[in-house]
Amino acid sequence: MPDTVTTSLEGKHALVCGASAGIGRATALALAAAGADVTALARSRDRLEALVPELTAAGAAAARFIDVDLEDAAGSTGAVETLTKAHGPIHILINNAGGPAPGPILEAEEEAFVAAFARHVLASHRLVKLLLPGMRAQGYGRIVNVISTSVREPIPGLGVSNTIRGAMASWSKTVSKELPPGVTINNLLPGYTDTERLGEIGKAVGARTGRSIEEVREGWLAVVPEGRLAEPAEPAAMIAFLVSPAGAYIRGQSIAVDGGRMGCI
């Protein structure tokens, strides 16, 4: 049991995957503002290089990046092992990766499911197994998976994504039962968030339905009681809480930040 309930992340080292854009980038900045040592991981070296000074300015104890593809099992494992040898154990892991291409599930090929499973479930599983010994030794570990509200209500036109997000949620719940005390895992379920990914989905929906991007956006907003898209910093703020000492008793949960869109309880 923690001596104090605090949201400070001073003395904690966070690895944020998919940190070059969207919710991943906003999360890296939120953890930096809480005083964490932040390592940003993504494929885009240019974006990561630009992010590092922003992390330092936001308050990170230290900031660095790894440009690697999580689908490259050997490359990503080697890069993270090198990171921990040089900078110590990881206390906080944010599993976050670009979602599968949109489209009806019956139009998806088998290869799309295999690739998405590797990018999300297998990459996350690999990182947890790699970093768990350090978390256990430190007596502190926080794992958050950025997935989707589709784990509760499948979203039309996102067939492969719905399937893989559900697999992630089931994997996470199972993992939560096996982690030692002091190490938690939770899922963040973002609703319609103003990111590049949502823009890509909007274009795909428009192309499939003949609607304009504006019409697609209006359709989204019509079912969100808050009446707007989320800013990436809003789900990031929930993540920052979950990974802090204040979030120690939240474990194995899927928490939506969706402006009230979902109809389920």
DRENPA-3360 file (N, C-alpha, C; in nm, 2 decimals, always signed):
BEGIN
1 = MPDTVTTS = +0.08/-0.12/+0.00/+0.00/+0.00/+0.00/+0.09/+0.12/+0.00 ~ +0.06/+0.22/-0.09/+0.15/+0.34/-0.10/+0.13/+0.43/+0.03 ~ +0.24/+0.49/+0.07/+0.24/+0.58/+0.18/+0.15/+0.71/+0.15 ~ +0.16/+0.75/+0.03/+0.09/+0.87/-0.01/+0.02/+0.85/-0.14 ~ -0.09/+0.92/-0.16/-0.16/+0.92/-0.29/-0.12/+1.04/-0.37 ~ -0.04/+1.02/-0.47/+0.01/+1.13/-0.55/+0.01/+1.10/-0.70 ~ +0.01/+1.20/-0.78/+0.01/+1.18/-0.92/+0.15/+1.21/-0.98 ~ +0.24/+1.24/-0.89/+0.38/+1.27/-0.94/+0.44/+1.14/-0.99;
9 = LEGKHALV = +0.52/+1.16/-1.10/+0.59/+1.05/-1.15/+0.74/+1.06/-1.14 ~ +0.78/+1.15/-1.05/+0.93/+1.17/-1.03/+0.99/+1.04/-0.99 ~ +1.11/+1.01/-1.05/+1.18/+0.88/-1.02/+1.13/+0.76/-1.10 ~ +1.03/+0.79/-1.19/+0.98/+0.68/-1.27/+1.02/+0.69/-1.41 ~ +1.05/+0.58/-1.48/+1.09/+0.58/-1.62/+0.98/+0.52/-1.70 ~ +0.93/+0.59/-1.80/+0.82/+0.55/-1.88/+0.86/+0.53/-2.03 ~ +0.81/+0.42/-2.08/+0.83/+0.39/-2.22/+0.70/+0.40/-2.29 ~ +0.69/+0.50/-2.38/+0.56/+0.53/-2.45/+0.57/+0.49/-2.60;
17 = CGASAGIG = +0.50/+0.38/-2.64/+0.50/+0.34/-2.77/+0.40/+0.42/-2.86 ~ +0.43/+0.43/-2.99/+0.35/+0.51/-3.07/+0.35/+0.66/-3.03 ~ +0.47/+0.71/-2.99/+0.47/+0.84/-2.93/+0.49/+0.95/-3.03 ~ +0.50/+0.92/-3.16/+0.53/+1.03/-3.26/+0.41/+1.11/-3.29 ~ +0.28/+1.07/-3.26/+0.16/+1.14/-3.30/+0.05/+1.10/-3.21 ~ -0.06/+1.18/-3.22/-0.19/+1.15/-3.16/-0.18/+1.13/-3.01 ~ -0.26/+1.03/-2.96/-0.27/+1.00/-2.82/-0.13/+0.96/-2.76 ~ -0.05/+0.89/-2.83/+0.08/+0.85/-2.78/+0.17/+0.97/-2.76;
25 = RATALALA = +0.17/+1.06/-2.85/+0.25/+1.19/-2.83/+0.20/+1.27/-2.71 ~ +0.07/+1.28/-2.70/+0.01/+1.36/-2.59/+0.04/+1.29/-2.46 ~ +0.04/+1.15/-2.46/+0.07/+1.08/-2.33/+0.21/+1.10/-2.29 ~ +0.31/+1.10/-2.39/+0.45/+1.12/-2.35/+0.46/+1.26/-2.29 ~ +0.39/+1.36/-2.34/+0.40/+1.50/-2.29/+0.34/+1.50/-2.15 ~ +0.23/+1.43/-2.13/+0.16/+1.43/-2.00/+0.25/+1.36/-1.89 ~ +0.31/+1.26/-1.93/+0.40/+1.19/-1.83/+0.52/+1.27/-1.80 ~ +0.57/+1.34/-1.90/+0.68/+1.44/-1.88/+0.64/+1.55/-1.79;
33 = AAGADVTA = +0.52/+1.60/-1.80/+0.48/+1.71/-1.71/+0.46/+1.66/-1.57 ~ +0.44/+1.53/-1.55/+0.44/+1.47/-1.41/+0.57/+1.44/-1.36 ~ +0.68/+1.47/-1.43/+0.81/+1.45/-1.38/+0.88/+1.32/-1.42 ~ +0.82/+1.24/-1.51/+0.88/+1.11/-1.54/+1.00/+1.13/-1.63 ~ +1.08/+1.03/-1.63/+1.19/+1.01/-1.73/+1.12/+0.94/-1.85 ~ +1.12/+1.00/-1.97/+1.04/+0.95/-2.08/+1.12/+0.90/-2.19 ~ +1.10/+0.78/-2.24/+1.15/+0.73/-2.36/+1.04/+0.71/-2.46 ~ +1.05/+0.78/-2.57/+0.94/+0.78/-2.68/+0.98/+0.68/-2.78;
41 = LARSRDRL = +0.89/+0.59/-2.82/+0.92/+0.49/-2.92/+0.82/+0.50/-3.04 ~ +0.87/+0.50/-3.16/+0.79/+0.50/-3.28/+0.88/+0.47/-3.40 ~ +0.82/+0.47/-3.52/+0.90/+0.45/-3.64/+0.96/+0.58/-3.69 ~ +0.89/+0.69/-3.67/+0.92/+0.82/-3.73/+1.04/+0.89/-3.66 ~ +1.16/+0.87/-3.71/+1.27/+0.94/-3.64/+1.26/+1.09/-3.64 ~ +1.22/+1.15/-3.75/+1.21/+1.29/-3.75/+1.11/+1.35/-3.65 ~ +1.00/+1.28/-3.63/+0.90/+1.33/-3.53/+0.95/+1.31/-3.39 ~ +1.02/+1.20/-3.37/+1.07/+1.17/-3.24/+1.18/+1.27/-3.20;
49 = EALVPELT = +1.27/+1.30/-3.29/+1.37/+1.40/-3.27/+1.31/+1.54/-3.23 ~ +1.20/+1.57/-3.29/+1.14/+1.70/-3.26/+1.07/+1.69/-3.13 ~ +1.02/+1.57/-3.09/+0.95/+1.56/-2.96/+1.04/+1.57/-2.84 ~ +1.16/+1.52/-2.85/+1.24/+1.51/-2.73/+1.26/+1.65/-2.66 ~ +1.30/+1.76/-2.73/+1.31/+1.88/-2.66/+1.17/+1.93/-2.60 ~ +1.06/+1.89/-2.66/+0.93/+1.93/-2.60/+0.91/+1.85/-2.47 ~ +0.95/+1.73/-2.46/+0.94/+1.65/-2.34/+1.02/+1.72/-2.23 ~ +1.14/+1.76/-2.26/+1.23/+1.82/-2.16/+1.16/+1.95/-2.12;
57 = AAGAAAAR = +1.11/+2.03/-2.21/+1.05/+2.16/-2.17/+0.92/+2.14/-2.09 ~ +0.86/+2.02/-2.11/+0.73/+1.99/-2.03/+0.76/+1.95/-1.89 ~ +0.89/+1.91/-1.86/+0.92/+1.88/-1.73/+0.98/+1.74/-1.71 ~ +1.01/+1.67/-1.82/+1.07/+1.53/-1.81/+1.20/+1.54/-1.73 ~ +1.22/+1.44/-1.65/+1.35/+1.43/-1.58/+1.46/+1.40/-1.68 ~ +1.43/+1.33/-1.78/+1.52/+1.30/-1.89/+1.43/+1.26/-2.01 ~ +1.48/+1.27/-2.13/+1.40/+1.24/-2.25/+1.49/+1.18/-2.36 ~ +1.44/+1.08/-2.42/+1.51/+1.02/-2.53/+1.42/+0.94/-2.62;
65 = FIDVDLED = +1.46/+0.89/-2.73/+1.37/+0.82/-2.82/+1.44/+0.69/-2.87 ~ +1.35/+0.60/-2.92/+1.39/+0.48/-2.99/+1.31/+0.48/-3.12 ~ +1.37/+0.48/-3.24/+1.30/+0.47/-3.36/+1.31/+0.32/-3.41 ~ +1.20/+0.25/-3.39/+1.20/+0.11/-3.42/+1.05/+0.07/-3.45 ~ +1.04/-0.03/-3.53/+0.91/-0.09/-3.57/+0.88/-0.20/-3.47 ~ +0.76/-0.19/-3.40/+0.73/-0.30/-3.30/+0.70/-0.43/-3.37 ~ +0.67/-0.43/-3.50/+0.65/-0.55/-3.57/+0.78/-0.63/-3.60 ~ +0.89/-0.56/-3.58/+1.03/-0.62/-3.59/+1.06/-0.67/-3.45;
73 = AAGSTGAV = +1.03/-0.80/-3.43/+1.04/-0.85/-3.29/+1.18/-0.85/-3.24 ~ +1.28/-0.89/-3.32/+1.42/-0.89/-3.28/+1.47/-0.75/-3.26 ~ +1.44/-0.66/-3.36/+1.49/-0.52/-3.35/+1.43/-0.45/-3.23 ~ +1.30/-0.46/-3.21/+1.24/-0.39/-3.09/+1.29/-0.44/-2.96 ~ +1.30/-0.58/-2.95/+1.35/-0.64/-2.83/+1.49/-0.59/-2.80 ~ +1.57/-0.59/-2.90/+1.71/-0.55/-2.88/+1.72/-0.41/-2.84 ~ +1.64/-0.32/-2.90/+1.64/-0.18/-2.87/+1.60/-0.15/-2.72 ~ +1.50/-0.22/-2.68/+1.45/-0.20/-2.54/+1.55/-0.26/-2.44;
81 = ETLTKAHG = +1.61/-0.37/-2.47/+1.71/-0.43/-2.38/+1.83/-0.33/-2.37 ~ +1.87/-0.27/-2.48/+1.98/-0.17/-2.47/+1.94/-0.05/-2.39 ~ +1.81/-0.01/-2.40/+1.76/+0.10/-2.32/+1.77/+0.07/-2.17 ~ +1.72/-0.04/-2.13/+1.72/-0.07/-1.99/+1.86/-0.09/-1.93 ~ +1.95/-0.14/-2.01/+2.09/-0.16/-1.96/+2.15/-0.02/-1.94 ~ +2.12/+0.08/-2.03/+2.18/+0.21/-2.02/+2.11/+0.30/-1.92 ~ +1.98/+0.29/-1.91/+1.91/+0.38/-1.83/+1.82/+0.32/-1.72 ~ +1.84/+0.20/-1.69/+1.77/+0.14/-1.58/+1.63/+0.08/-1.62;
89 = PIHILINN = +1.56/+0.02/-1.52/+1.43/-0.04/-1.55/+1.32/+0.05/-1.59 ~ +1.23/+0.00/-1.66/+1.11/+0.07/-1.70/+1.00/+0.05/-1.59 ~ +0.94/+0.16/-1.54/+0.83/+0.14/-1.44/+0.70/+0.15/-1.51 ~ +0.69/+0.22/-1.63/+0.56/+0.25/-1.69/+0.57/+0.21/-1.84 ~ +0.48/+0.13/-1.89/+0.48/+0.09/-2.03/+0.34/+0.13/-2.09 ~ +0.35/+0.21/-2.19/+0.23/+0.24/-2.27/+0.23/+0.17/-2.40 ~ +0.14/+0.07/-2.41/+0.13/-0.01/-2.53/+0.03/+0.07/-2.63 ~ +0.08/+0.12/-2.74/+0.00/+0.20/-2.83/+0.06/+0.19/-2.97;
97 = AGGPAPGP = -0.02/+0.15/-3.06/+0.02/+0.13/-3.20/-0.09/+0.17/-3.29 ~ -0.05/+0.21/-3.42/-0.15/+0.24/-3.52/-0.25/+0.13/-3.55 ~ -0.37/+0.16/-3.56/-0.47/+0.06/-3.58/-0.47/+0.01/-3.72 ~ -0.54/-0.11/-3.74/-0.55/-0.17/-3.87/-0.63/-0.08/-3.97 ~ -0.61/-0.10/-4.10/-0.69/-0.03/-4.20/-0.84/-0.05/-4.18 ~ -0.92/+0.06/-4.20/-1.06/+0.04/-4.19/-1.12/-0.04/-4.30 ~ -1.24/-0.09/-4.28/-1.31/-0.17/-4.39/-1.40/-0.27/-4.33 ~ -1.50/-0.32/-4.40/-1.59/-0.42/-4.35/-1.51/-0.55/-4.33;
105 = ILEAEEEA = -1.55/-0.62/-4.23/-1.48/-0.74/-4.19/-1.48/-0.85/-4.29 ~ -1.59/-0.86/-4.37/-1.60/-0.97/-4.47/-1.52/-0.94/-4.59 ~ -1.46/-0.82/-4.60/-1.37/-0.78/-4.71/-1.23/-0.80/-4.67 ~ -1.20/-0.83/-4.54/-1.06/-0.84/-4.50/-1.00/-0.97/-4.53 ~ -0.88/-0.97/-4.57/-0.80/-1.10/-4.59/-0.74/-1.15/-4.46 ~ -0.71/-1.28/-4.46/-0.65/-1.33/-4.34/-0.52/-1.26/-4.30 ~ -0.45/-1.22/-4.40/-0.32/-1.16/-4.37/-0.33/-1.03/-4.28 ~ -0.45/-0.96/-4.30/-0.47/-0.84/-4.23/-0.49/-0.87/-4.08;
113 = FVAAFARH = -0.55/-0.98/-4.05/-0.57/-1.02/-3.91/-0.44/-1.06/-3.84 ~ -0.36/-1.14/-3.92/-0.23/-1.18/-3.87/-0.14/-1.07/-3.84 ~ -0.13/-0.97/-3.93/-0.04/-0.85/-3.92/-0.09/-0.77/-3.80 ~ -0.22/-0.75/-3.78/-0.27/-0.67/-3.67/-0.25/-0.74/-3.54 ~ -0.27/-0.87/-3.54/-0.24/-0.94/-3.41/-0.10/-0.93/-3.37 ~ -0.01/-0.94/-3.46/+0.14/-0.93/-3.43/+0.17/-0.79/-3.38 ~ +0.11/-0.68/-3.45/+0.15/-0.55/-3.41/+0.09/-0.51/-3.27 ~ -0.02/-0.56/-3.24/-0.09/-0.52/-3.11/-0.07/-0.62/-3.00;
121 = VLASHRLV = -0.12/-0.74/-3.01/-0.12/-0.84/-2.91/+0.02/-0.89/-2.88 ~ +0.08/-0.94/-2.99/+0.21/-1.01/-2.97/+0.32/-0.90/-2.93 ~ +0.32/-0.79/-2.99/+0.42/-0.68/-2.95/+0.40/-0.64/-2.80 ~ +0.28/-0.63/-2.76/+0.25/-0.59/-2.62/+0.29/-0.70/-2.53 ~ +0.26/-0.82/-2.56/+0.30/-0.94/-2.48/+0.45/-0.95/-2.46 ~ +0.52/-0.92/-2.58/+0.66/-0.93/-2.57/+0.72/-0.83/-2.48 ~ +0.67/-0.70/-2.49/+0.72/-0.60/-2.40/+0.70/-0.62/-2.26 ~ +0.58/-0.67/-2.23/+0.54/-0.70/-2.09/+0.64/-0.80/-2.03;
129 = KLLLPGMR = +0.66/-0.91/-2.10/+0.75/-1.02/-2.05/+0.89/-0.96/-2.04 ~ +0.93/-0.87/-2.13/+1.07/-0.82/-2.12/+1.09/-0.73/-2.00 ~ +0.98/-0.65/-1.97/+1.00/-0.54/-1.87/+0.95/-0.58/-1.73 ~ +0.87/-0.69/-1.72/+0.81/-0.73/-1.59/+0.92/-0.76/-1.49 ~ +1.03/-0.82/-1.52/+1.13/-0.85/-1.41/+1.18/-0.72/-1.34 ~ +1.20/-0.62/-1.42/+1.24/-0.49/-1.37/+1.13/-0.42/-1.28 ~ +1.01/-0.43/-1.33/+0.90/-0.38/-1.25/+0.88/-0.45/-1.12 ~ +0.89/-0.58/-1.12/+0.88/-0.66/-1.00/+0.99/-0.63/-0.90;
137 = AQGYGRIV = +1.11/-0.61/-0.95/+1.23/-0.58/-0.87/+1.21/-0.44/-0.80 ~ +1.15/-0.35/-0.88/+1.13/-0.21/-0.82/+1.01/-0.20/-0.74 ~ +0.92/-0.31/-0.74/+0.80/-0.30/-0.66/+0.70/-0.20/-0.72 ~ +0.72/-0.16/-0.85/+0.63/-0.06/-0.91/+0.62/-0.09/-1.06 ~ +0.50/-0.11/-1.11/+0.48/-0.12/-1.25/+0.34/-0.08/-1.29 ~ +0.33/-0.01/-1.40/+0.21/+0.03/-1.46/+0.21/+0.01/-1.61 ~ +0.11/-0.07/-1.66/+0.10/-0.10/-1.80/-0.04/-0.04/-1.85 ~ -0.04/+0.04/-1.95/-0.17/+0.08/-2.00/-0.17/+0.06/-2.15;
145 = NVISTSVR = -0.28/-0.01/-2.20/-0.29/-0.03/-2.34/-0.39/+0.06/-2.40 ~ -0.35/+0.14/-2.50/-0.45/+0.23/-2.57/-0.52/+0.15/-2.68 ~ -0.65/+0.12/-2.66/-0.72/+0.04/-2.76/-0.84/+0.12/-2.81 ~ -0.96/+0.08/-2.78/-1.07/+0.14/-2.84/-1.20/+0.11/-2.77 ~ -1.30/+0.19/-2.78/-1.43/+0.16/-2.73/-1.50/+0.04/-2.80 ~ -1.44/+0.00/-2.91/-1.49/-0.11/-2.98/-1.48/-0.24/-2.90 ~ -1.41/-0.25/-2.79/-1.41/-0.37/-2.71/-1.54/-0.39/-2.64 ~ -1.62/-0.28/-2.63/-1.76/-0.30/-2.57/-1.86/-0.28/-2.68;
153 = EPIPGLGV = -1.84/-0.20/-2.78/-1.94/-0.18/-2.88/-1.87/-0.18/-3.02 ~ -1.86/-0.29/-3.09/-1.79/-0.29/-3.22/-1.84/-0.17/-3.31 ~ -1.74/-0.11/-3.38/-1.77/+0.01/-3.46/-1.78/-0.04/-3.61 ~ -1.89/+0.00/-3.67/-1.91/-0.04/-3.81/-1.80/+0.00/-3.90 ~ -1.76/-0.08/-3.99/-1.65/-0.04/-4.09/-1.51/-0.06/-4.03 ~ -1.50/-0.11/-3.91/-1.36/-0.13/-3.86/-1.35/-0.28/-3.81 ~ -1.37/-0.37/-3.91/-1.38/-0.51/-3.88/-1.26/-0.57/-3.82 ~ -1.14/-0.55/-3.88/-1.02/-0.61/-3.82/-0.99/-0.54/-3.69;
161 = SNTIRGAM = -1.00/-0.41/-3.69/-0.97/-0.34/-3.56/-1.06/-0.39/-3.45 ~ -1.19/-0.40/-3.47/-1.28/-0.45/-3.37/-1.23/-0.59/-3.31 ~ -1.19/-0.67/-3.40/-1.15/-0.81/-3.36/-1.02/-0.80/-3.28 ~ -0.92/-0.73/-3.32/-0.79/-0.72/-3.25/-0.81/-0.64/-3.12 ~ -0.89/-0.54/-3.12/-0.90/-0.47/-2.99/-0.97/-0.55/-2.89 ~ -1.06/-0.64/-2.93/-1.12/-0.73/-2.83/-1.02/-0.83/-2.78 ~ -0.93/-0.88/-2.87/-0.83/-0.97/-2.83/-0.74/-0.90/-2.73 ~ -0.70/-0.78/-2.75/-0.62/-0.70/-2.66/-0.68/-0.69/-2.52;
169 = ASWSKTVS = -0.81/-0.66/-2.52/-0.88/-0.65/-2.39/-0.88/-0.78/-2.31 ~ -0.90/-0.89/-2.38/-0.91/-1.02/-2.31/-0.77/-1.06/-2.27 ~ -0.66/-1.03/-2.35/-0.53/-1.06/-2.31/-0.49/-0.98/-2.18 ~ -0.53/-0.85/-2.18/-0.50/-0.76/-2.07/-0.56/-0.81/-1.94 ~ -0.69/-0.85/-1.95/-0.76/-0.89/-1.83/-0.70/-1.02/-1.78 ~ -0.65/-1.11/-1.86/-0.59/-1.23/-1.82/-0.45/-1.20/-1.75 ~ -0.38/-1.11/-1.81/-0.25/-1.07/-1.76/-0.27/-1.01/-1.62 ~ -0.38/-0.93/-1.60/-0.40/-0.86/-1.47/-0.41/-0.96/-1.36;
177 = KELPPGVT = -0.46/-1.08/-1.38/-0.47/-1.18/-1.28/-0.34/-1.25/-1.24 ~ -0.24/-1.23/-1.32/-0.11/-1.30/-1.30/+0.00/-1.20/-1.26 ~ -0.02/-1.07/-1.27/+0.09/-0.98/-1.23/+0.10/-0.98/-1.08 ~ +0.22/-0.95/-1.03/+0.24/-0.94/-0.89/+0.18/-0.81/-0.83 ~ +0.16/-0.81/-0.70/+0.12/-0.68/-0.63/+0.21/-0.57/-0.67 ~ +0.15/-0.45/-0.69/+0.23/-0.33/-0.72/+0.25/-0.31/-0.87 ~ +0.21/-0.41/-0.95/+0.22/-0.40/-1.10/+0.08/-0.41/-1.15 ~ +0.03/-0.31/-1.22/-0.11/-0.31/-1.27/-0.11/-0.30/-1.42;
185 = INNLLPGY = -0.22/-0.34/-1.48/-0.24/-0.33/-1.62/-0.39/-0.28/-1.64 ~ -0.41/-0.19/-1.73/-0.54/-0.14/-1.76/-0.55/-0.10/-1.91 ~ -0.67/-0.08/-1.96/-0.69/-0.04/-2.10/-0.76/+0.10/-2.10 ~ -0.71/+0.18/-2.19/-0.77/+0.31/-2.21/-0.85/+0.30/-2.34 ~ -0.98/+0.33/-2.34/-1.07/+0.32/-2.45/-1.10/+0.46/-2.50 ~ -1.03/+0.52/-2.59/-1.06/+0.65/-2.64/-1.18/+0.65/-2.74 ~ -1.26/+0.75/-2.72/-1.37/+0.77/-2.82/-1.32/+0.85/-2.94 ~ -1.41/+0.92/-3.01/-1.36/+1.00/-3.12/-1.27/+1.11/-3.08;
193 = TDTERLGE = -1.14/+1.09/-3.12/-1.04/+1.18/-3.08/-0.97/+1.24/-3.20 ~ -0.95/+1.37/-3.19/-0.90/+1.45/-3.30/-0.75/+1.42/-3.33 ~ -0.73/+1.31/-3.40/-0.60/+1.26/-3.44/-0.59/+1.23/-3.59 ~ -0.47/+1.21/-3.64/-0.45/+1.17/-3.78/-0.52/+1.04/-3.81 ~ -0.52/+0.95/-3.72/-0.59/+0.82/-3.73/-0.73/+0.84/-3.76 ~ -0.80/+0.92/-3.68/-0.94/+0.95/-3.70/-0.97/+1.01/-3.84 ~ -0.88/+1.10/-3.88/-0.89/+1.16/-4.01/-0.89/+1.06/-4.12 ~ -0.80/+0.96/-4.10/-0.79/+0.86/-4.20/-0.91/+0.77/-4.21;
201 = IGKAVGAR = -0.97/+0.74/-4.09/-1.09/+0.67/-4.09/-1.20/+0.74/-4.15 ~ -1.21/+0.87/-4.12/-1.31/+0.96/-4.18/-1.31/+0.96/-4.34 ~ -1.19/+0.96/-4.39/-1.17/+0.96/-4.54/-1.22/+0.83/-4.59 ~ -1.19/+0.72/-4.52/-1.23/+0.58/-4.57/-1.38/+0.57/-4.56 ~ -1.44/+0.62/-4.46/-1.59/+0.61/-4.44/-1.65/+0.69/-4.56 ~ -1.60/+0.81/-4.58/-1.65/+0.90/-4.69/-1.64/+0.83/-4.82 ~ -1.52/+0.77/-4.85/-1.51/+0.70/-4.98/-1.60/+0.59/-5.00 ~ -1.63/+0.52/-4.89/-1.72/+0.40/-4.90/-1.87/+0.44/-4.90;
209 = TGRSIEEV = -1.90/+0.55/-4.84/-2.04/+0.59/-4.83/-2.08/+0.70/-4.93 ~ -1.99/+0.77/-4.98/-2.02/+0.89/-5.07/-2.04/+1.01/-4.99 ~ -2.02/+1.01/-4.87/-2.04/+1.14/-4.79/-1.91/+1.22/-4.78 ~ -1.93/+1.35/-4.76/-1.81/+1.43/-4.74/-1.75/+1.41/-4.60 ~ -1.63/+1.46/-4.59/-1.56/+1.45/-4.45/-1.64/+1.52/-4.35 ~ -1.70/+1.64/-4.39/-1.78/+1.72/-4.30/-1.90/+1.64/-4.25 ~ -1.97/+1.57/-4.35/-2.08/+1.49/-4.31/-2.05/+1.38/-4.22 ~ -1.94/+1.31/-4.25/-1.89/+1.20/-4.16/-1.87/+1.26/-4.02;
217 = REGWLAVV = -1.80/+1.37/-4.01/-1.77/+1.43/-3.88/-1.90/+1.47/-3.80 ~ -2.00/+1.52/-3.88/-2.12/+1.56/-3.82/-2.20/+1.44/-3.76 ~ -2.18/+1.33/-3.83/-2.25/+1.20/-3.79/-2.18/+1.15/-3.66 ~ -2.05/+1.17/-3.65/-1.99/+1.13/-3.52/-2.03/+1.21/-3.41 ~ -2.03/+1.35/-3.43/-2.06/+1.44/-3.32/-2.21/+1.43/-3.28 ~ -2.29/+1.38/-3.37/-2.44/+1.37/-3.33/-2.46/+1.26/-3.22 ~ -2.37/+1.17/-3.20/-2.39/+1.06/-3.10/-2.30/+1.08/-2.98 ~ -2.23/+1.20/-2.97/-2.14/+1.23/-2.86/-2.21/+1.34/-2.78;
225 = PEGRLAEP = -2.26/+1.31/-2.66/-2.33/+1.41/-2.58/-2.24/+1.53/-2.55 ~ -2.11/+1.52/-2.54/-2.03/+1.64/-2.52/-2.03/+1.73/-2.65 ~ -2.07/+1.67/-2.76/-2.08/+1.75/-2.88/-1.95/+1.79/-2.95 ~ -1.84/+1.72/-2.92/-1.71/+1.76/-2.99/-1.62/+1.64/-2.98 ~ -1.52/+1.64/-3.06/-1.41/+1.54/-3.06/-1.33/+1.56/-2.93 ~ -1.27/+1.46/-2.88/-1.17/+1.48/-2.77/-1.04/+1.53/-2.83 ~ -0.97/+1.61/-2.75/-0.84/+1.65/-2.77/-0.75/+1.53/-2.72 ~ -0.64/+1.50/-2.79/-0.55/+1.39/-2.75/-0.50/+1.41/-2.60;
233 = AEPAAMIA = -0.49/+1.53/-2.56/-0.45/+1.55/-2.42/-0.55/+1.50/-2.31 ~ -0.67/+1.48/-2.36/-0.78/+1.43/-2.26/-0.76/+1.29/-2.22 ~ -0.76/+1.19/-2.32/-0.73/+1.06/-2.28/-0.59/+1.04/-2.22 ~ -0.49/+1.13/-2.26/-0.36/+1.12/-2.21/-0.36/+1.15/-2.06 ~ -0.45/+1.25/-2.02/-0.46/+1.28/-1.88/-0.51/+1.16/-1.79 ~ -0.60/+1.08/-1.85/-0.64/+0.96/-1.78/-0.53/+0.86/-1.76 ~ -0.45/+0.85/-1.87/-0.34/+0.76/-1.86/-0.24/+0.80/-1.76 ~ -0.21/+0.93/-1.75/-0.12/+0.98/-1.65/-0.16/+0.95/-1.51;
241 = FLVSPAGA = -0.30/+0.95/-1.49/-0.35/+0.92/-1.36/-0.33/+0.77/-1.33 ~ -0.37/+0.69/-1.43/-0.36/+0.54/-1.41/-0.22/+0.49/-1.38 ~ -0.12/+0.56/-1.44/+0.02/+0.51/-1.42/+0.08/+0.57/-1.29 ~ +0.01/+0.66/-1.22/+0.07/+0.73/-1.11/+0.05/+0.64/-0.98 ~ +0.11/+0.68/-0.87/+0.08/+0.61/-0.75/-0.07/+0.62/-0.71 ~ -0.13/+0.72/-0.75/-0.27/+0.74/-0.71/-0.36/+0.63/-0.78 ~ -0.31/+0.58/-0.89/-0.39/+0.47/-0.96/-0.36/+0.33/-0.92 ~ -0.30/+0.31/-0.80/-0.25/+0.18/-0.77/-0.35/+0.07/-0.75;
249 = YIRGQSIA = -0.47/+0.11/-0.72/-0.58/+0.01/-0.69/-0.67/-0.01/-0.81 ~ -0.64/+0.05/-0.92/-0.71/+0.03/-1.05/-0.64/-0.08/-1.13 ~ -0.70/-0.19/-1.15/-0.63/-0.30/-1.21/-0.72/-0.39/-1.30 ~ -0.68/-0.41/-1.42/-0.76/-0.50/-1.50/-0.89/-0.44/-1.56 ~ -0.89/-0.30/-1.57/-1.01/-0.23/-1.61/-0.99/-0.18/-1.75 ~ -1.11/-0.16/-1.82/-1.11/-0.09/-1.95/-1.19/+0.04/-1.93 ~ -1.12/+0.15/-1.94/-1.18/+0.28/-1.90/-1.20/+0.37/-2.02 ~ -1.32/+0.40/-2.05/-1.36/+0.48/-2.17/-1.34/+0.63/-2.14;
257 = VDGGRMGC = -1.29/+0.70/-2.24/-1.28/+0.85/-2.24/-1.35/+0.89/-2.37 ~ -1.48/+0.89/-2.38/-1.55/+0.90/-2.50/-1.66/+1.01/-2.51 ~ -1.66/+1.10/-2.41/-1.76/+1.20/-2.42/-1.90/+1.16/-2.40 ~ -1.92/+1.03/-2.35/-2.05/+0.98/-2.32/-2.11/+0.91/-2.44 ~ -2.03/+0.88/-2.54/-2.09/+0.82/-2.67/-2.15/+0.68/-2.65 ~ -2.08/+0.59/-2.58/-2.13/+0.46/-2.57/-2.26/+0.44/-2.49 ~ -2.34/+0.35/-2.53/-2.47/+0.33/-2.47/-2.46/+0.22/-2.36 ~ -2.36/+0.15/-2.35/-2.35/+0.04/-2.25/-2.32/+0.10/-2.11;
265 = I = -2.35/+0.02/-2.01/-2.32/+0.07/-1.87/-2.18/+0.02/-1.83;
% end
